[in-house]
Amino acid sequence: MKILSVASEVFPLVKTGGLADVVGALPPALAVHGVHATTFVPGYPGLAAQLKKRKEVHAYPDLFGARASILHGEAAGLELLVLNAPKLFDRKGGPYGDPAGADYADNWRRFAAFSRAAADIAGGALKGYAPDIVHAHDWQAAMTLAYLRYDGAAIPSVMTVHNLAFQGQFPVSIFPQLGLPASALALDGVEYYGGVGYLKAGLQAASVITTVSPTYAQEIRTPEFGMGLDGMMNARAGDLQGIVNGIDTDIWNPETDPHLARKYSARSLKARRANKAALEERFGLDRGEGPLFCVISRLTWQKGMDILVDTVDGLVAAGGRLAVLGSGDAALEGALLAAASRHRGRVGFVVGYNEPLSHLLQGGADAILIPSRFEPCGLTQLYGLRYGCVPVVARTGGLADTVIDANEAALSAGVATGFQYQPAAPDGLYHAVTRAIVVHARPDAWSAMQRQGMKSDVSWTKSAARYVDLYRSLLAKKVVTA
């Protein structure tokens, strides 16, 4: 079985968030089941140069106003197809915005071109390659399925929503330039609230829709979490399912992680102390008996970072310490810098994102705080479980699905792996933090919870098997309907 995976990011080649981790980790997990995935990504700066055995397999004299070609090769253990279109993707900023953080004005064109090329690949444009299924990820790849639909292609498709908040909405004035028939500008096509909706178009055209956790699949059917698409999600409820993400347990492995001051396992948790000491030095924190909490996050409203800001003083007063790694909203960055200044030696803040430091935080902090208002799946809590960094999470989306709350019954039964709380507000987070501080003062209970979390299967094993079952069911339907 051959899968064409279409995505705007893939770890370790280009990453802004968890999407890249999923897209990079899923192909090797599928390969265990005899499923071969080829990943199609845009040709961002330097990406094509990383391809081994690079070969041009298709050319476009004019793709949405740009000369372009499709390159085939291998990188980071993945088979890749790359859209080499310098005019569209070879830019100094990030994948979606300029160095100042503003979205590129022509993102509609960039990802329409990318999706058009993906649909061409799926339709047989590459000699000797014919995928059985197209799997598109998020709005940047969603128009692939719309193009296939209006091309009349019969290939089955999967649309995975990693975060419904990002939808790719553009003014209706772009429609004449998309190369779609006039009939596509309709309620059951690409039209969305008077404009053009890329994600909406992909959801409408997909054979099946998946989200990255079962709870999030239910949440997006409600007005609170549906982001204006809850009506569609309910209409397509029979084609919607949630499959929780896994992580790459080779990259995220405390027994082999080169980014740790000292490696360890569930049998040698005391070795984590060396990592905590390294964190204390890196973040300018005083040593102490209370738990060291960490945060590794984009600093946004969705991630509940304003809730964190409002809880910092209480966390410190209760005996906790805090190390934050992240960047984002300027006001939130300023508030966290002020908190670090106000609580010198108790709160440390490193602005930006640093992959090695994120590993050290998981390997040295006692607990990780994830106060998201909504979280489709979340990966940092899975890393936390893997590393014995106890997750403290809001009860939403994938956080609710992957962390077992440390209530007294769960603690007594030895099954607790973290702390959940509601509502997503400062009082809720503060209550969870104080619960964690109380349990941390019981070393045997805390280490038992760490070991239980480290026993959790956070790999892709089960999730990849579910995707394989989904793919097979689509092919079976195709055979029946044919």
C-alpha positions in Angstrom: 0.0 0.0 0.0 1.4 3.4 -1.0 0.4 6.6 0.8 1.1 10.1 -0.5 1.4 12.3 2.7 1.0 16.0 1.9 2.2 18.5 4.6 3.8 21.9 4.9 6.3 20.7 7.6 8.3 17.5 8.4 10.7 17.0 11.2 13.7 17.3 11.3 13.8 19.3 8.0 11.3 22.1 8.8 9.3 22.6 12.0 7.2 25.2 13.6 5.2 22.9 15.8 3.8 19.4 16.5 2.6 19.0 12.9 6.2 18.4 11.8 6.8 15.8 14.5 3.7 13.8 13.4 4.5 14.0 9.7 8.1 12.9 10.3 7.3 10.1 12.7 4.3 8.5 11.0 6.0 7.0 7.8 8.5 4.8 9.7 5.7 3.7 12.0 3.5 2.8 9.0 6.4 0.9 7.4 6.3 -1.7 10.2 2.9 -2.6 8.8 4.1 -2.8 5.2 2.7 0.6 4.3 5.0 2.9 2.3 4.5 6.6 2.8 6.1 9.3 0.5 6.0 12.8 2.0 5.4 15.8 -0.3 6.6 19.1 1.2 7.4 22.7 -0.1 10.9 23.5 -1.1 11.9 25.9 1.7 15.4 27.4 1.8 18.0 24.7 2.0 15.6 21.8 2.0 16.3 20.6 -1.5 20.0 20.6 -0.8 19.5 18.0 1.9 18.0 15.5 -0.5 20.2 12.5 -1.2 19.8 10.8 -4.6 18.0 14.0 -5.8 16.3 13.8 -9.1 13.8 16.1 -10.9 10.7 14.1 -11.8 8.4 16.7 -13.1 8.5 20.3 -14.3 6.1 23.3 -14.4 6.9 26.2 -16.8 4.2 28.1 -15.0 2.7 27.0 -11.7 0.6 29.9 -10.3 3.0 32.4 -11.9 6.2 30.6 -10.9 8.6 28.2 -12.6 8.6 25.0 -10.5 9.7 21.4 -10.5 9.1 18.4 -8.3 12.2 16.7 -6.9 12.5 13.2 -5.5 15.0 12.1 -3.0 15.7 11.0 0.6 16.5 12.9 3.7 16.4 12.0 7.4 15.4 8.5 6.6 12.3 9.6 4.7 11.3 9.3 1.1 10.4 12.8 0.0 8.9 14.7 -2.9 9.7 18.4 -2.8 8.1 21.3 -4.7 11.0 23.3 -5.9 9.5 26.7 -6.6 12.0 29.4 -5.4 9.6 32.3 -6.2 7.1 30.9 -3.8 9.1 29.2 -1.1 12.7 30.2 -1.1 12.3 33.1 1.4 14.2 34.4 4.4 11.3 34.2 6.8 9.6 31.2 8.2 7.3 28.7 6.3 4.3 31.0 6.6 5.6 34.5 7.4 8.3 37.1 7.1 11.1 37.7 9.6 8.9 40.1 11.4 6.3 37.4 11.9 3.7 38.8 9.5 1.9 36.2 7.3 3.0 36.3 3.7 0.3 38.1 1.6 0.5 35.4 -1.0 0.0 32.4 1.2 -3.1 31.6 -0.7 -1.1 31.3 -3.9 1.8 29.4 -2.3 -0.3 26.7 -0.8 -2.7 26.5 -3.7 0.3 25.9 -5.9 1.6 23.3 -3.4 -1.8 21.6 -3.3 -2.2 21.7 -7.1 1.1 19.9 -7.5 0.1 17.3 -4.9 -3.1 16.6 -6.7 -1.1 16.2 -9.9 1.2 13.7 -8.2 -1.8 11.8 -6.9 -3.3 11.9 -10.4 -0.4 10.2 -12.0 1.9 13.0 -13.1 5.0 11.1 -12.0 6.0 8.2 -14.2 5.9 5.0 -12.3 4.3 6.4 -9.1 0.6 5.9 -8.3 -0.4 6.3 -4.6 -3.3 4.3 -3.3 -4.4 7.0 -0.8 -3.7 10.7 -0.3 -3.3 11.9 3.3 -3.4 15.7 3.7 -2.5 17.5 6.8 -4.0 20.8 7.9 -5.1 23.8 5.8 -1.8 24.2 3.8 -2.4 20.8 2.2 -6.2 20.7 2.3 -6.8 22.1 -1.2 -5.1 19.0 -2.6 -8.4 17.1 -1.9 -10.5 19.9 -3.5 -8.4 19.8 -6.7 -8.7 16.0 -6.8 -12.4 16.3 -6.3 -12.9 18.7 -9.2 -10.5 16.8 -11.4 -12.8 13.9 -11.0 -10.2 11.7 -9.5 -11.4 8.6 -7.6 -8.5 8.2 -5.2 -9.5 7.8 -1.6 -8.3 10.5 0.8 -7.8 11.3 4.4 -7.9 14.9 5.9 -6.2 15.2 9.2 -6.9 18.3 11.4 -4.1 19.0 13.7 -5.6 22.3 14.9 -9.0 23.6 13.7 -8.2 27.1 14.7 -6.0 27.5 11.6 -8.2 27.3 8.6 -6.6 29.1 5.7 -9.4 31.7 5.0 -9.0 34.1 2.1 -11.1 36.7 0.3 -13.4 35.5 -2.5 -11.4 37.7 -4.9 -8.7 34.9 -5.2 -11.2 32.3 -6.5 -10.8 33.1 -10.2 -7.0 32.4 -9.9 -7.4 29.0 -8.2 -8.1 27.1 -11.5 -11.3 25.5 -10.2 -14.6 25.4 -12.0 -17.2 28.0 -11.1 -19.3 25.3 -9.5 -16.6 24.9 -6.8 -17.6 28.3 -5.3 -20.5 26.8 -3.4 -21.5 25.9 0.1 -20.5 22.3 -0.5 -17.3 23.4 -2.2 -14.6 25.9 -1.3 -16.9 28.8 -0.3 -16.7 29.7 3.4 -18.6 32.7 4.9 -18.4 34.6 1.7 -14.7 33.9 1.1 -12.6 30.8 0.3 -11.8 28.3 3.0 -8.9 26.0 2.3 -9.4 23.7 5.3 -13.1 23.7 4.8 -12.7 22.7 1.1 -10.5 19.8 2.1 -12.9 18.6 4.8 -15.7 18.8 2.3 -13.8 16.7 -0.3 -12.1 14.1 2.0 -13.2 10.5 2.1 -12.7 10.5 5.9 -11.6 13.1 8.4 -9.3 12.4 11.4 -8.3 14.6 14.3 -5.4 13.9 16.6 -7.3 12.7 19.6 -10.7 11.1 20.3 -11.8 13.9 22.8 -10.9 16.6 20.3 -13.0 14.8 17.6 -16.0 15.2 19.9 -15.1 18.8 21.0 -15.0 20.1 17.4 -18.6 19.1 17.0 -19.6 21.8 19.5 -19.8 25.6 19.0 -17.2 26.2 21.7 -14.4 24.3 19.9 -15.8 24.0 16.3 -14.4 27.4 15.1 -17.4 27.9 12.8 -17.1 24.4 11.3 -19.1 22.5 14.0 -22.0 22.2 11.6 -19.9 20.5 9.0 -18.3 18.3 11.6 -21.7 17.1 12.8 -22.9 16.6 9.2 -19.9 14.4 8.6 -19.8 12.7 12.0 -19.9 9.3 10.5 -16.7 10.0 8.6 -14.9 11.6 11.6 -12.7 9.9 14.1 -9.9 10.7 16.5 -6.5 8.9 16.5 -4.2 10.1 19.2 -0.7 11.1 18.1 2.4 9.2 19.1 6.0 10.3 19.4 9.3 9.1 18.0 10.5 7.1 21.0 14.0 6.8 19.5 14.5 10.6 19.4 12.7 11.0 22.8 14.4 8.4 24.9 16.0 9.4 28.3 18.3 6.3 28.1 20.0 7.5 25.0 19.2 11.3 24.7 22.4 13.2 23.9 20.9 16.5 25.1 20.7 15.4 28.7 23.4 16.1 31.3 22.9 12.5 32.4 20.9 9.7 30.9 18.5 7.6 33.0 15.7 5.1 33.0 12.6 4.3 35.1 15.0 2.2 37.2 17.5 5.0 37.8 15.3 8.1 38.4 17.9 9.5 40.9 20.1 10.2 37.9 17.6 13.0 36.9 19.1 15.1 39.6 22.1 15.9 37.4 19.7 17.2 34.7 17.8 19.3 37.3 21.1 20.8 38.4 21.9 21.7 34.8 18.5 23.3 34.5 18.9 25.3 37.7 22.2 26.7 36.3 20.8 27.4 32.8 17.7 29.3 34.2 19.4 31.0 37.1 17.3 29.2 39.7 18.1 28.6 43.3 18.2 25.0 44.5 15.3 24.0 46.7 13.2 21.1 47.9 10.0 22.1 46.2 9.1 20.8 42.7 10.6 22.5 39.6 7.8 23.0 37.1 8.6 23.7 33.4 6.7 25.1 30.5 7.7 24.5 26.8 5.3 26.3 24.6 4.3 28.9 22.1 3.2 31.9 24.2 -0.4 32.3 23.0 -3.9 32.5 24.3 -4.7 29.1 23.0 -1.9 27.6 25.1 -3.2 29.3 28.2 -0.1 31.3 28.8 -2.1 34.2 30.2 -3.4 31.7 32.7 0.1 30.8 33.6 1.1 34.4 34.1 -1.8 34.9 36.5 -0.7 31.8 38.4 3.1 32.4 38.8 2.9 34.3 42.1 0.8 31.6 43.7 3.0 28.8 42.4 6.1 30.5 43.9 4.3 31.2 47.2 3.3 27.6 47.5 6.9 26.5 47.2 7.3 25.7 43.5 9.9 27.0 41.0 9.3 27.6 37.3 11.5 27.4 34.2 9.8 28.6 30.9 11.0 28.1 27.4 9.0 29.8 24.7 8.2 32.8 22.5 5.2 34.4 21.0 2.9 37.2 22.1 5.0 40.2 23.1 2.7 41.0 26.0 3.0 37.5 27.4 6.8 37.5 26.9 6.9 40.8 28.8 4.8 39.5 31.6 7.0 36.4 32.0 10.1 38.4 32.0 8.6 40.6 34.7 7.8 37.5 36.7 11.3 36.2 36.4 12.6 39.6 37.6 10.1 39.7 40.5 11.0 36.1 41.6 14.7 36.0 41.0 16.0 32.5 41.7 12.5 31.1 41.6 11.4 31.8 38.1 13.6 31.6 34.9 12.6 32.4 31.4 14.4 31.7 28.1 12.9 33.4 25.1 12.7 31.4 21.9 12.7 27.8 21.0 15.7 25.5 21.5 15.3 21.7 20.8 18.2 20.5 23.0 17.0 22.7 25.9 13.5 21.3 25.5 14.9 17.8 26.0 16.8 18.9 29.1 13.7 20.4 30.5 11.8 17.2 30.1 14.7 15.3 31.6 15.3 17.5 34.6 12.1 19.3 35.7 9.7 17.5 38.1 6.6 18.4 36.2 5.5 20.1 33.0 2.6 22.6 33.0 0.2 22.6 30.0 -2.7 25.0 30.7 -4.1 25.0 27.2 -7.6 26.3 26.6 -7.9 23.7 23.8 -5.4 21.1 22.7 -6.1 18.9 19.8 -3.6 16.3 20.9 -0.4 17.9 22.4 3.0 16.3 22.3 4.8 17.8 25.3 2.7 15.8 27.8 3.7 12.7 25.9 7.4 13.7 26.1 6.8 14.4 29.8 5.4 10.9 30.4 8.3 9.3 28.5 10.8 11.3 30.6 9.2 11.1 34.1 8.3 14.8 33.9 4.9 14.6 35.4 2.2 16.4 33.2 -0.1 19.0 34.9 -2.8 19.6 32.2 -6.1 21.2 31.5 -8.8 18.6 30.9 -9.3 19.1 27.2 -8.6 17.3 23.9 -5.7 15.0 23.8 -4.5 16.1 27.2 -7.6 14.5 28.7 -7.0 11.3 26.6 -3.4 10.7 27.6 -3.0 11.7 31.3 -4.5 9.8 34.2 -5.4 12.2 37.0 -3.7 11.6 40.4 -6.8 11.5 42.5 -6.6 9.4 45.6 -8.1 6.3 44.0 -5.7 6.5 41.1 -2.7 7.1 43.4 -3.8 4.1 45.6 -4.2 1.9 42.6 -0.8 3.0 41.2 -2.2 4.1 37.8 -1.9 7.9 38.1 0.4 9.6 35.6 -0.3 13.3 36.1 -2.8 16.0 37.2 -5.8 17.2 35.3 -7.9 20.2 36.1 -11.0 22.2 35.1 -11.8 24.9 34.3 -9.1 26.4 32.1 -8.6 29.3 34.4 -6.0 30.5 37.0 -7.9 29.0 39.9 -8.0 25.6 38.1 -4.3 25.7 37.3 -3.4 26.9 40.8 -5.4 24.1 42.4 -3.6 21.5 40.2 -0.2 23.0 41.0 -0.8 22.8 44.8 -2.0 19.2 44.4 1.2 18.4 42.6 3.3 20.1 45.3 1.5 18.0 48.0 2.2 14.7 46.2 5.8 15.7 45.4 6.3 16.0 49.2 5.6 12.2 49.3 8.7 10.9 47.4 7.5 7.3 47.1 4.1 8.4 45.6 5.9 10.8 43.2 8.4 8.4 41.9 5.7 5.7 41.5 3.8 8.2 39.4 6.9 9.0 37.3 7.5 5.3 36.7 3.9 4.7 35.8 4.0 7.5 33.2 7.2 6.1 31.8 5.5 2.8 31.3 2.8 4.5 29.1 2.8 3.5 25.5 3.3 6.9 23.8 4.9 5.5 20.7 3.2 5.4 17.3 2.6 1.6 17.6 -1.1 1.7 18.3 -1.9 4.8 16.4 -0.1 3.7 13.3 -2.1 0.4 13.4 -5.3 2.5 13.5 -4.2 4.5 10.5 -3.5 1.3 8.6 -6.9 -0.1 9.5 -8.4 3.2 8.2 -6.4 3.0 5.0 -7.5 -0.6 4.4 -11.1 0.2 5.0 -10.9 3.0 2.4 -9.4 0.7 -0.2 -12.0 -2.0 0.6 -14.8 0.6 0.0 -13.1 1.6 -3.3 -13.1 -2.0 -4.5 -16.8 -2.5 -3.5 -17.9 0.7 -5.2 -15.8 0.0 -8.3 
